[in-house]
Amino acid sequence: MLPVPIPKVANIRRGAPSRLVWIAVWSALLLTAFIVPNTGPLQLPPSGVKSRPASAVPSAEPVSGQGRPLQVMTYNIRHAKGMNGRVNPLAVLRELKAAAADVIALQEVDRLRWRSGLQDQARYFAQSMGMHYIYAPAIRRGMSQYGVALLSRYPLEASQIHRLAGGREPRLLLTAELRLPDRTVTVATTHLSVEAEGRTREWPQLLAALRDGEAPLILLGDFNCPSSNPELQATIRRLGLKEVRPKPSLPTVAHGGRIDHIFTNLPAEKPALVRDSRASDHRPVFARLNETEIPLRSR
């Protein structure tokens, strides 16, 4: 009897997941992304198009009273990657809670990205603190997103996302109306290009987006340049804003320099504060503004 040939079997690495397992994992992730409610906008609308406000379940709103300061904060969280090289959203959350700010602008915020554990970071921070929020993705890779966010103890309405073209990486400006009990103020956040050539093209677009808005205005973010930058100075001057400068203190970014700023046409009670932190390669910047200077507005 002739021997029956035994077919060759491809070597399979022990412990290596099969293709079917990976397909099942990805299918589950995609299904979860569609089933789990997402209150942040999934699509990046064209410049100037209003996006629907997205809110976490808010806690009891603070009472706006005579003489009460409006506390604002800007913080580039680097997708919660700390100075130890580890992604730790809880460390960022501790910084946000310690600030007790009424309005928080965040940059470099992830949603459904592998590097940050597929977490919806804006939603996580907002819901953990009972705050309203709006998320604006500047970059999309499939279901993964990366962008900026506004968190607030007060309702955020009439949000708009303005694309800022010109740099190597997509950038944007996010604006919204902050609805205090008897007043309204426009808040905005951005994260401008690292390269100077990109910022040169972004400044006029930022100016055009904000010049048509109503005063008062609070502009917060990572501008990737010091406030002494001539182009930044010209833009802020044309908007009628001034920087709430910190006293000589810590730089706002680990490698040195102050590139995270707070600009407004409202008076500040005192200089801004840069808080030491290792939860990101940036440090949070705070300011206390006099909200009684905001004109009353009928609702």
C-alpha positions in Angstrom: 0.0 0.0 0.0 1.3 3.3 -0.9 1.7 5.8 1.9 -1.0 8.5 2.0 0.7 12.0 1.8 0.0 14.2 4.8 -0.8 17.7 3.8 1.4 20.4 5.2 -0.1 22.6 7.9 1.0 26.2 8.2 2.8 26.9 11.5 0.6 28.8 13.9 2.2 30.8 16.7 1.1 29.6 20.0 -1.0 32.3 21.7 -1.4 34.4 18.5 -5.1 35.4 18.0 -6.8 34.2 14.8 -8.1 36.5 12.1 -11.7 35.6 13.3 -10.9 36.8 16.8 -9.6 40.1 15.5 -12.7 40.5 13.3 -14.9 39.8 16.3 -13.0 42.4 18.4 -13.3 45.1 15.8 -17.0 44.3 15.2 -17.7 44.6 18.9 -15.9 48.0 19.1 -17.7 49.4 16.1 -21.1 48.2 17.4 -20.3 49.7 20.8 -19.4 53.0 19.2 -22.8 53.2 17.5 -24.8 51.9 20.5 -23.2 53.8 23.3 -24.6 57.4 23.3 -22.2 60.0 22.2 -23.1 63.6 23.1 -20.1 65.0 21.2 -20.4 65.7 17.5 -19.1 62.9 15.3 -18.8 64.9 12.1 -16.7 68.0 11.6 -19.1 70.5 10.0 -17.9 73.1 7.6 -16.5 76.4 9.0 -19.2 78.5 10.5 -21.9 75.7 10.6 -23.5 75.4 14.0 -23.1 72.0 15.7 -25.6 70.8 18.2 -24.5 71.5 21.8 -23.5 68.3 23.7 -24.1 68.1 27.4 -23.3 65.7 30.2 -25.8 65.4 32.9 -25.0 68.6 34.8 -24.8 69.1 38.5 -26.7 72.0 40.2 -25.6 75.1 38.4 -23.7 77.7 40.5 -25.6 80.9 41.3 -24.3 83.9 39.4 -24.3 86.7 41.9 -22.9 90.2 42.3 -19.2 90.2 42.6 -18.8 86.4 42.0 -15.8 85.8 39.7 -16.0 83.6 36.6 -13.2 81.1 36.9 -11.7 79.9 33.6 -9.0 77.4 32.7 -7.1 76.2 29.6 -5.1 73.0 29.6 -3.4 71.0 26.8 -3.8 67.4 28.3 -1.7 65.6 25.6 -4.4 62.8 25.5 -3.7 62.4 29.3 -0.1 61.2 28.7 1.8 62.3 31.8 5.5 63.2 32.2 6.1 59.6 33.2 5.1 58.5 29.7 1.9 56.8 30.9 -1.6 57.6 29.9 -3.6 58.4 33.0 -6.9 60.2 32.6 -7.5 60.0 36.4 -4.5 62.3 36.9 -5.9 64.9 34.5 -9.3 64.6 36.2 -7.7 65.4 39.6 -6.2 68.5 38.1 -9.6 69.6 36.6 -11.4 69.0 39.9 -8.7 70.8 41.9 -9.2 73.9 39.7 -12.9 74.1 40.4 -13.2 76.3 37.3 -16.5 77.3 35.7 -15.2 77.0 32.1 -12.4 74.7 31.0 -10.8 74.6 27.6 -9.0 71.4 26.7 -6.6 70.7 23.8 -5.2 67.4 22.4 -8.3 65.4 23.5 -8.8 61.9 22.2 -11.9 59.9 21.4 -11.8 56.2 20.6 -8.0 56.1 20.0 -5.9 53.0 20.9 -3.2 55.1 22.5 -5.6 56.3 25.2 -7.6 53.1 25.7 -10.4 53.9 23.3 -11.9 56.3 25.8 -14.1 59.3 25.0 -12.0 61.6 27.1 -14.2 64.8 26.8 -17.2 62.9 27.8 -15.4 61.1 30.7 -14.1 64.4 32.2 -17.5 66.2 31.8 -19.6 63.4 33.2 -17.1 62.8 36.1 -17.6 66.5 37.1 -21.2 66.9 36.1 -20.4 69.6 33.5 -21.8 70.4 30.1 -19.4 69.9 27.2 -18.8 70.2 23.5 -16.1 68.2 21.7 -14.7 69.2 18.3 -12.5 66.7 16.4 -9.8 68.3 14.2 -8.5 64.9 13.0 -10.5 61.7 12.2 -9.1 58.3 11.4 -12.1 56.0 11.0 -13.9 56.1 14.4 -10.8 57.6 16.1 -10.8 61.4 16.7 -8.5 64.0 18.1 -9.3 67.6 18.9 -10.4 70.2 21.5 -13.2 70.5 24.0 -15.1 73.1 26.1 -16.4 72.0 29.5 -18.7 74.3 31.5 -20.8 74.4 34.7 -23.3 76.6 32.7 -25.1 75.6 29.5 -23.1 75.9 26.2 -25.2 76.9 23.3 -24.9 77.9 19.6 -21.6 76.1 19.2 -19.6 76.6 16.0 -16.6 74.8 14.6 -14.3 76.8 12.3 -11.7 75.0 10.3 -8.3 76.7 10.2 -6.5 75.6 7.1 -2.8 76.1 6.2 -0.7 74.0 8.6 0.6 70.5 8.1 -2.0 69.2 10.6 -5.7 70.2 10.5 -6.6 72.8 13.2 -9.8 74.4 14.3 -11.5 77.1 16.5 -14.4 76.0 18.6 -16.8 78.7 19.9 -20.0 78.6 22.0 -22.3 80.9 24.0 -21.9 80.5 27.7 -25.4 81.0 29.2 -25.1 82.5 32.7 -28.5 83.0 34.5 -28.8 86.6 33.4 -25.8 87.1 31.0 -24.2 85.6 28.0 -20.5 85.5 27.0 -18.8 83.9 24.0 -16.1 81.4 24.9 -13.6 80.0 22.3 -10.7 77.6 22.3 -8.1 76.6 19.7 -4.8 74.7 19.2 -2.8 76.4 16.5 0.0 74.9 14.4 3.4 74.2 15.7 5.2 75.6 12.6 5.2 79.4 12.2 4.2 79.2 8.5 1.0 77.4 9.5 0.1 80.0 12.2 0.7 82.8 9.7 -2.1 81.4 7.6 -4.3 80.6 10.6 -4.3 84.1 12.2 -6.5 85.8 9.6 -9.0 82.9 9.7 -9.2 83.0 13.5 -9.7 86.8 13.3 -12.4 86.5 10.7 -14.2 83.9 12.8 -14.2 85.9 16.0 -14.5 89.4 14.6 -18.2 88.8 13.7 -19.0 87.5 17.2 -20.6 89.5 20.0 -18.6 90.9 22.9 -17.8 89.9 25.6 -15.3 87.2 24.6 -13.0 84.7 26.3 -10.4 83.1 24.1 -8.4 80.2 25.6 -6.0 77.7 24.2 -2.6 76.5 23.1 -1.3 79.0 20.6 2.1 77.4 20.2 3.9 80.8 20.5 4.5 83.3 23.3 2.3 86.3 23.7 5.2 88.5 22.4 4.7 87.0 19.0 3.9 90.0 16.6 1.2 88.1 14.7 -0.5 87.1 17.9 -0.3 90.6 19.3 -1.8 92.0 16.1 -4.7 89.6 16.1 -5.5 90.0 19.8 -5.3 93.8 19.4 -7.7 93.8 16.5 -10.2 91.7 18.5 -10.0 94.2 21.4 -8.7 91.6 23.8 -6.0 91.6 26.4 -4.1 88.7 27.9 -4.6 87.7 31.5 -0.9 87.3 32.2 0.6 85.2 34.9 3.1 86.6 37.2 6.7 85.4 36.6 6.3 81.7 37.4 6.4 78.3 35.8 6.4 77.9 32.0 3.1 76.5 30.6 4.9 73.7 28.7 7.6 71.3 30.0 10.3 72.2 27.6 10.0 75.9 28.6 8.1 78.9 27.4 4.5 80.2 27.8 2.4 79.2 24.8 -0.9 78.5 26.6 -2.9 81.8 27.0 -6.1 83.3 28.2 -7.3 86.4 26.3 -10.5 88.4 27.1 -12.1 91.8 27.1 -13.4 91.3 30.6 -11.4 92.6 33.6 -9.4 90.0 35.6 -9.4 90.0 39.4 -5.8 89.1 39.6 -2.9 87.8 37.4 -3.4 84.3 35.9 -2.0 81.3 37.7 0.1 78.5 36.2 -0.4 75.4 38.2 2.5 72.8 38.5 1.4 69.5 37.2 2.9 66.3 35.7 -0.3 64.9 34.3 0.6 66.3 30.8 3.6 68.0 29.2 1.7 71.2 29.6 0.5 72.9 32.7 -3.0 74.3 33.3 -3.5 78.1 33.3 -6.3 79.7 35.4 -7.8 83.1 35.6 -10.6 84.8 37.6 -12.8 87.2 35.6 -15.3 89.8 36.8 -18.6 88.6 35.4 -20.4 91.7 36.6 -18.8 93.5 33.7 -20.7 91.3 31.3 -23.7 93.3 29.9 -27.1 92.0 30.9 -28.9 90.3 28.1 -32.5 89.2 27.8 -33.0 85.5 27.2 
